[in-house]
Amino acid sequence: MGYKAKIQRVDRGATKSFYINFPAAVAEACVIEKGEEMEWIIEDKNTFVLQRVKLIPTRQNKLAQKKNIDQKTPKK
């Protein structure tokens, strides 16, 4: 599923900035917090990937860790 976003350009004297907003539904689903650091990974001129600087565990990672712990725990 994709969400469209528009790029905004802001000129302030000698400096200019570009801003992009993404929907609150995306931020809430990803548990993004105010001030959280992100970084852009530019794969090519058409593909930009936004990634957290501090990675958080995903549901799949949690399930895999639980499975590994269950396999290591001796059964009584």
Secondary structure, DSSP 4 states (H G I P E B T S, - for coil): ------EEEEEETTEEEEEE---HHHHHHTT--TT--EEEEEEETTEEEEEESS----HHHHHHHHHHHHHHSPP-
